């Protein structure tokens, strides 16, 4: 009998929608299970082939869990703010909201056809004011908090003010920027502006100066992964490193917890390793070197993991962005240094870290004094040192560090080996192995003994102290763009001031154009009367990751107008049991979300300290390719079964013109001009194609549009087909 | 399995051991594979089970209902359709995942090589727990045995349980 899949699939899709079959309600009689897909950015191209793979897998799992008696929460929504809609708006004048709405409708239609068991009553869109109210709320909460290192948690800023009033800056151990110590008397004598500036150094959401990737043509700051080889990925415009005052999130304060709490998560080792590397914990020491530019002397603090190698320091290196560069560049060297800085500014940090072979640098003209030997060593500037790592200045030990070694060889600087018998004529000796020599009081110790011994010595002599360093940076949170969440902040007499919760959501204003203003201000500068009580409102908007950092919480309680998530809903659904998405989010979204969640946990708004218990990365989708066989030096194609009788080349053919491995000859001739006059050697009157399962890609002509499969074979077939193509991970 | 030319043919007859074995092998496999996110191997297991049940001409509700529940996460539309055809009013989405009974999947039979005066002539499938005497009697009664005895007399039948039957003929 015939199976009319079109009618039957439509029938059940309508039934599920009308019946609200998959609507999830709190039900304490059943165990909960929360299955989440990483929500898509609704691009103009529609759902691409990679999406359904993960969605089908999560849907199978959700349906399975329902059959096993779990109360399953399986929601879907849209990560709807973003650059493509804004770029499109700039080009066409079409409001991004309109484009986004249209794209969402298309995504929804495509998803509905595949028969997913989503609870659509919980849909969220990050660009919806009722949703971004809670993104703005979280920002204000972070603005109103500081991080207590001793208690290892976020606390209200009012408690910090009280502590300053009672005991000055030394009364707290807080995660903070550069703050000059002050007493309680100092505090009470400070003006409002001075107090505000100091508190800003402690806030978890704060404004501070930082080096950013600035793209003048786009008029905005770009994230590292939006820049390649000095040009913007979108549009190919030049990008430079620039210091700017930006809103930032003090993610670094949470580095230790983000690292430790990875242990309990059911994630793959490779993903955990990516996060560990990103967080980049290193244990070592901070040490003070006296530096002098010939006129003035300073104490320069550096971080090292190898305090045992201080006797081998033959030079120092500053990051090009380091504030030491200005202080330590001598007049004689100024021209050379300036030239070097211009060159270095064009590269992103990631590129600088990746470029290990090319050695570049310039001498600052200043010298530092080795605190252990009293020896004088030159201070250089090089891009292989990153401003954000430690203090942006390092001590260089070329005998035992490969990058220092390359630099020393290139610029002809001395190399002093510190381990007995090690050979440093060709390369450095990086292993932490062997017996120390040339190292004064450390001679004769093993390296493993020498590291703590050196730190003890340094601490005892007041030259430095033990320190744990993290590579994880604070997140830059301002974008000079239109299509994002406005900051609910205004500037009252130069002091950044939060709006009250009653003012939220602060909705995006209308603008005449989606471009920066003529004076170079962000697009919100074009809005009429963008003020609050007569004071100017912040003009930048929040970055893409703002809206995706807590969306999983909103799904638990999407219509709550009083809270991001109510206590009852949070207490029942708790966390995501299974999260499915691509590895491209391993160090972005998955760090920010964990940070955001931990912050809300500290403040008592959520009950779980981690958001995603189990995480699966769906792999690249596999495709079934088809081949034709062209006889060498001819335009004659021989069918699969006969190909061994000829010398042939295997050529990928578009799977959309092959049916059941049989080639549509006319379609083939029309496919590409080269094949217009192709001849065929057939078997039984048909051309049979060869096939293979490979990565799905345009170049292999095996990309299948999910709509096409749904039309021809039905949704059930698409689901089975995608699952059958290969393992998920 | 559900329909033939004349319509719906699912019956309430009791399932056979072979049918139960196919089903329960599938239940076990699908459950483990889903838990391990190994969906491609689960899909293969469906193909194997459906082929086996098709060969057995299985049209029994006792087998087909759980089969459809197992299939429903993967192919929910056709599963709902068949579920409805089986007389259910509620969506299959909240049915109960079938319980896996290992006992059904255990191999119950074994293959005896039957030889005559030391020469193996044919094999026969018999229950694993069949007694020596019953095997003896069963083999004596086989048509093929008559053929190889061919007018002679059976002196003795030696049974090695689970393995060999040797018929001594004179």
Interface residues (C-beta under 8 A of the other chain):
Chain A: X1 X3 X5 X8 X9 X11 X12 X13 X15 X16 X19 X21 X22 X57 X59 X60 X61 X62 X63 X64 X66 X67 X68 X69 X115 X117 X616 X714 X715 X716 X717 X719 X720 X723 X724 X725 X726 X727 X728 X729
Chain B: X3 X5 X34 X37 X38 X39 X40 X42 X43 X44 X69 X72 X73 X74 X75 X76 X77 X78 X80 X81 X91 X93 X94 X95 X96 X97
